Amino acid sequence: MPNSLCQELAERVTAGQVQSIATLVDSYVSSRREIYMPYFVSVGGIPMNASGVGRRGYFVRRSGSKVIVKWGAIGMTRTRPTIFYWAGPNLPQMKTHHFSSIKRANHFATKLKKQKLLQHANHDYHTYTKLPVGRVIRLFSAKLVGA
């Protein structure tokens, strides 16, 4: 929290205005909150590819009333833990969706998340799965693949 907010909180506590502190902190947090959604990966059979297999990544992030979506081909290292990276110089592809309210943006981001988890559920090939918390798809680097 910035010093000005800390000073204001201290003044309110000293003045006995404890109940208004929660409102002040809530408004500060909600104005700066970014909701991060997990990265999704699909590794395995993808019949529409010429080879019949593939690796794809997907990411959704909401920041205020804006939703940022990234997707594209991914590569993997053979290390433990496995490191995922966007494969190619022009990846990931990205699209930003703007909404009139945070509520609409949150609804859209949640819908995308559910859609990716349920996508291909009625098909024989691999679905998207969430990476564990804290795991990300990194930008491509020659260091990642040992070149």
N, C-alpha and C positions, 0 to 999 in steps of 0.2 A: 504494500500500500504506500502511496506517496506520503511524504511528511505532512503536507497540509491536511490530509485526511486523518492521519494519526493525531495531529494536534487538535483537530475538531472533535475526535472521539474522546481524547483526554479531557477537554473542556466540558463536554457533555457529562462525562462520568463525575467530574468534580462538582458540577452543578446539579447532580442527582437526576439527570434526564436519561436514565438507563434504558427505558423502553424505546426511545427514539434512535438509539444506537443500532439496533437490529435493522431498522428500516434503512438507515444510512449505509450500513455494510451491505445489505441485500441489493440496494440500488447500485452500489459500486461494483459488486461482483457480477450482476446481471448485465451491466453495461460493457463489461470487458470479457465476458465469458465466451469461450469458443468451444463448441461441442465437437470433439474428435470422434470419428467413427473408425472402426478397425479397417485394416487392409484386408482384402479378399484375394485369394489366389485359386486358380483352377489349373491343376496339373494332371494330365492324363489323356484319355481318349477324347478327341474332338473330330468327329467324322467329316466335318466340312473342310478340314485341312487336307492337303494332298497326301501327307504322310500318315494321317489318321490320329496323330497325337499333337499336343501343344501345351503351352504354358501361357496363362494370361493373368494379369493383375488388375485390380480395381480398388479405388479409394474414394471415399466421400467425406467431405469436411464442411461443417457449417460454421460460419463466422457472422454473427448478427443475422441480417436478413439475406445473406448471400450463401449459396451452396456451391462448393467447388468439387468437381468430379474429375478424377484422373483415371485413365485406363490404357492398356496396351500390352504388348508382349513382354514377358519377363524372362530372365535367366536365373540360374541357381548355381551356387558353389557347392562343391562336394565336401564341405567342412561341417564340423559340429560346433555350434548350431549352423544349420543351413542359412546362407545369406541370399536373399532375393534382391534382384536389381532390375531396373527397367532396361530391357535389351534394345539397344539401338540409339543412334544419335538424336533422333527427333521424338523420342518417347520420354515421358508419357504424353499421350494426347490429353488435352485438358479443355473443359468447358465450365464456364461460370454462369450460374442461374441466379437472377436477381428477383427478390420477392418484395411485396409491399409490407410484409410484417415478419417478425421473427417466428410467430406461430406457424405461418404458411411455409416458411423455409424449413422449420423443424419437421413438419409433416412430410414435406417432399423428401428430405434426407432420410427419414425413418422408412418411408415407402421404398426408396432405392435400396436401402440396406436389406429389407425383407425380400425384395425382388431378387437380389443377387443370391441370397441364401436359398431361395426356392426355385431359382432358374434351373431349367433342365431336370427338374424333379421327376418328370414323367418320361424321361429319356434314358437310354442305356449308358450314356456317357457321363463323365465326371462333373460334379457341381462345384460351385465356388465354396470355399471354406474360409473361415476367419483365421488370420494369423494370431498367435498368442499376444496378449497385451504387451505393448512395448516393442514388438517386432514390426519393422517397416520394410517397404520396398525402396531400396536406395537408388540414387542416380547411378548410371553406369560409370565405372572406373576401371582402368586397366589393372589396378591393384587387386580388385575383387576377383578377377579370373586368372591371376598369376601371369599376366603377360609382361 
